[in-house]
Amino acid sequence: MPDTQPLLSVRNLTVSFPSLHLLPPAVRNVSFDVGREKVGIIGESGSGKSTTGRAIMRLHPPKTRITADRMEFAGRDLLSLPEREMRAIRGHRISMILQDPKYSLNPVMTVGEQIAETAILHERLNRREARQRAMEMMEKVHIRDPKRVMGLYPHEISGGMGQRIMISMMLIAKPALIIADEPTSALDVSVRQQVLSILDELVTGNEMGLIFISHDLNLVRSFCDRVLIMYAGRVVEELRACDLDQARHPYTRGLLEALPNLTEPKDRLSVLRRDPAWAEG
């Protein structure tokens, strides 16, 4: 069940990028809370899912305009924190798992060094202690022979193992909140389920909060507790993941009806018809 005291509370988050043209904000008036639960954010590419996650971490370029009535984590205002304090939160209290380890891991460092680096920076462990912690973390994500894998470089490991390495890096400092940005999109179906099972095991066992960003409705429905549906930078609907089939907003209904169904095959899938009014609220 969701925690009564949210770890993260966001009210009217708006994100705008500098441009020579008068473009609408990428994210507009987004509000939600996250407790010790799994909250999914779904929507098409460009709907503002990843932008929202990166805004919470303050990972956008310096000229990006991020405003909110409230963006608090564990009672601290993330928008007003000096960058030095924000760096102490990133990776330690809030971690972000990116979607493709090929582009997220450092190609000139062994995976063991990269996992241990987080423990050295945030836990103040020496190299021997950090190495031991890294191997323990790799065992938790079901990597066989972690001592051998520690010495491998990113190009020497598979996509599934790379994603497990990313999870190890993000969880080694025992954060309270994880933002997972489509962490399984680059994996095949069988490996995807293994990675999700590991992530669920670690998040539930350590009573963490999870924001799970995805475009896969069926995945979010089976994995998350609650779900936010985003369209054109706005949250258009929020409901329990198990109630996704009872969604009322026409955008959510359109996404559901466009999904193939093996039990009820159709000759032609529905095409989502967008209404400009959805972007205005």
N, C-alpha and C positions, 0 to 999 in steps of 0.2 A: 504493500500500500504506500502511496506517496507520503513523504514526510510533511508534517503540519507546518514546519518552519522551512521555507524553501532555501536551498543553497544559493540559488540565483534568482533575482527578481528584476525583470526588464519591463519598463513602461515607456511606450511611445518612442522606441528607438528609430532613428532616421539616419540613413547613410547616403551621402552625396559625394560624387567624384568631380574634381575640377574639369571643366570642359569649355571649349570656345562656343559650344552650342547650348541652348537652354534645354537640357535634358532633365526629365523627372528624376527624383532620388532613386537609387537602386533598391533601397529599403525604406518603407514609409510607415511610421506609427505602429511598429510591431511591439506587442506586449505579451509576455508569458512568464510563468514561474517554473522552476525546475527544482524538485526535491531529490530525495534518494530514490530515484526511479529512472526508467528509460523512456525518454521523450523523443519521438520521431518528428522530423521536419521533412515533408515531402512536397514535390512540385516539379514542374518542368525545368529544364536548363534555363538559366536566366531569371528564375523567379525570386532570387535573393537568399537562397538557403545558405550557401557558403559565405556570402557576404555578411550575413547575420552572425555566423560562427566566428569569422575572423574579426568582426567588430567587437565581440565580447572579449577576445584575446588582445585587441588593439594591435592587429598585425597589418593593417592597411597602410599605404604610403602616408607620410606625414601631412600632405596637403588634403587628405580625405577629411570631409566634415562629418563627424559623428556626434549626434546630439540625442539626448534622452531625458525624460523627466526623472527617470531612475534606472540605474544599471548597477545593482548592488550584488556583490558576492560575499556571503558570510558576513553581512553587515558593513562591508566596505564599498565605497563608491568607486567603481573601476574607472569612471571617466575623469575623476579629479586626482587620481593617484599619480605621483611623479613617475617618470619612466623607470627609474631605478627600482622603485617598489613594485612596479608592474613586472619587471624582469624576474623578480623574486617569486611572483605568483605564477608566471608562465612556467609550465613544466613541473612545478612543485605542487601548487594547489589546484591549478587548472591545466589540463593537458589536451593537446589536439592531435588526433591521429589522422594523417592525410591519406588520400585515396590511392596513391601509387608509389610503392617503395622505390621504384626505379628512379624517380625524380626527387624523392625526399631523403634518401640516405646519401651520405657523403661517399663518393666513389673511391677516395684515396685513404679512407680509414677502415680498419676491420670493423665488423659489426659488433664485436665484443667491446672495442674501444668506444664506440658510439653509445652503447647501452650504459657502460660504466661512467661515461662522461657526465650523464645526468645525476648520478649518485654523488660524484665528486663535487659538482657545482652546487647542488641543492642540499645534500645530506652531509657535506663536509667530510666524506670518507677518504681515507688514503687509497692509493691505487690497488693495493692487495685486497682491502675490504670491499672496494667497489667492484673488483673483478669477481669476488666470491658472490656478492649480491647479484651481479649480472647473470652468473651461471644459475643461481637459484631462480631468478626471474625467467630465464629461458626454459627451465624445467617446468615452471608453472604454465607456460604456453605450449607445453608438450613438444618441445624440440629435443630430439634424441641426440645423445652425445654432445651436450653443450660445450664441453671443453674443446672439441674439434671445431665446432661451428664458430666459436669465439674468434678464431684466427682467420676466418674467411672474409673476403671482400664482397660488397653487394652484388657484383656481377657473377659471383660464384654460387649464389643461392637462387632458389626458385621464387616465383611470385608469392606463393602461399607462405613459404618460410620468411620471405621479406616482410610480409604483412605481420607475421608473428613477432618478428624483430621490432617492428614499429610499435606494436602493442607493448612489448617488453620495455622499450625506451620510455613510453609515455606513462607506464604504471609503476616503474621502479621506485619513483619518489612518493608513491602512495597518495596521489591527488584525491581531492574530494569530488571533483567534477571532470568528466572527460567529454570532449567534443570530437565525435568521429565523423569525418567528412567523407562519405561514401567509401568506407574502408574495404569493401568487398567487391567494388565494381570491376576491378581488373582480374578477378579470380574466377575459375570455373565453378560450376554448381557444387560439386562434392567438396572442394577445398573451402568454398564460401561457407558452407554449413559448419565445417570444423572450426573455422575462425570465429564465427558467430557464437558457437557453443563455448569456446574459450573466453571470449569477451563477456558473455553472459555470466559465466562461472566466476570470473574475477570481479565484475561489477557488483553482482549480487552478494558474493562472499565478503567483500570489503565495504559493503553499504555505501557505494559511490552513487553519484548522479551521472546520467549519460544523456547527451544530446546526440541523436543518431540521424545524420543528414543523408537522405537517399531519394532516388526517384522511383524506387521499386515498392509499389503499394503492397504487394503480397508479402514481401519481406518485412516491412514495417508492421503490418497487421499481425504477423505471427511473433515478432520479436519484441515490440515495444509495449509500454503500458498506455501511453497517451500519444496522440498525433496532432501536429499542427499542419494545416495545408496552406501553402503559400502560392500566390499568383501575383505577378507584376509588382513584387516588393511588399506585398501585404499578406497578413494572415487572414484568410477568408473564412476559415472554419477550424474549430478545435473540438476534439471528441476522443473518447477512449478508443484505443486501437482495435479492440474486439468489436466495437460498434461501427467500424468503418463502412460496412455495408448499409448502415442506416443513415449515412451522410445525406444532408439536405441541400447543401449549396450546389448549384448546377455545374460549377467547375469540378468539384469532387465527383459528382455523379458522372460527368463526362469522362473523367479519368478512369473510373471504375468500369464504365461500359466499353471503353476502348481496350480493355484487357482480354486476351484470349482465355477461353475456359474449356478445358478438356472434357468436362462432364456435360457441358451444353455447347457444343461447337456451332459456330455461325459461318455462313457462307461469306459474309462481309462484316468486318468489325466496324463499330461506330466511329465516326470522326468527330473529334471535339470541336464544337462551335463556340467561339469566344464572344462574349458580350463586353463592349468597352466600359459598361457600367461596373463590371467586377473590379476594375482597376481603381475606381473612384470610391468604392465602399458605399 
